[in-house]
């Protein structure tokens, strides 16, 4: 084993969830299922928690739910009219 000196710890790139949420709202769709590629999230609950937090920070009226291994996002501005 050996140690290699570096200047700083590398950061992981952000997933641009706010862009995805804004795109979803602008398309005026009521409900979508969130699918992700292998390696993006380790399990459905981590995907759910990331989108849940991003949806709350976005300021839009959205609901994110997790049913089994599937994650859904609902635009409450459309479904509650």
C-alpha positions in Angstrom: 0.0 0.0 0.0 1.1 3.5 -0.7 -0.2 7.0 -0.4 -0.3 9.5 -3.3 -0.5 13.2 -2.4 -3.1 15.3 -4.1 -4.2 19.0 -3.8 -7.9 18.4 -3.0 -10.5 15.7 -2.9 -12.3 15.5 -6.3 -16.0 16.3 -6.3 -18.7 14.2 -8.0 -20.6 16.0 -10.8 -24.2 17.1 -9.9 -27.0 15.4 -11.7 -28.8 18.6 -12.9 -32.1 17.5 -11.2 -33.4 21.1 -11.3 -33.2 21.1 -15.1 -35.1 17.8 -15.3 -37.8 19.1 -13.0 -38.2 22.4 -14.9 -38.4 20.4 -18.1 -41.1 18.2 -16.6 -43.2 21.2 -15.5 -42.8 22.9 -18.8 -44.1 19.9 -20.7 -47.4 20.0 -18.8 -47.5 16.3 -18.1 -49.5 15.2 -15.0 -47.5 12.1 -13.9 -44.3 10.5 -15.0 -42.2 7.5 -13.9 -38.6 8.3 -13.2 -36.3 5.7 -14.7 -32.5 5.8 -14.2 -29.6 4.0 -15.7 -27.5 1.5 -13.7 -24.8 3.4 -11.8 -26.8 6.7 -11.4 -28.5 5.6 -8.1 -27.7 2.6 -5.9 -31.4 1.8 -5.2 -34.9 3.3 -5.8 -35.1 4.9 -2.4 -31.9 7.0 -3.1 -33.4 8.1 -6.4 -36.6 9.0 -4.6 -34.9 11.0 -1.8 -32.8 12.9 -4.4 -35.8 13.9 -6.5 -37.9 14.6 -3.3 -35.4 17.1 -2.1 -34.9 18.7 -5.5 -38.7 19.0 -6.0 -39.1 20.8 -2.7 -36.3 23.2 -3.5 -37.7 23.9 -7.0 -40.7 25.8 -5.7 -43.2 23.9 -8.0 -46.1 22.0 -6.6 -44.8 18.5 -7.1 -45.2 15.1 -5.4 -42.6 12.4 -5.6 -43.6 8.9 -4.5 -41.8 5.5 -4.4 -43.9 2.3 -4.9 -41.7 -0.7 -4.6 -38.8 -0.3 -7.0 -40.6 2.4 -9.1 -40.4 6.2 -8.6 -43.1 8.6 -9.8 -43.4 12.4 -10.0 -46.7 14.1 -10.1 -47.4 17.8 -11.0 -50.0 18.8 -8.4 -50.8 22.1 -10.3 -52.4 19.9 -13.1 -53.9 17.0 -11.1 -55.6 19.1 -8.5 -57.5 21.5 -10.8 
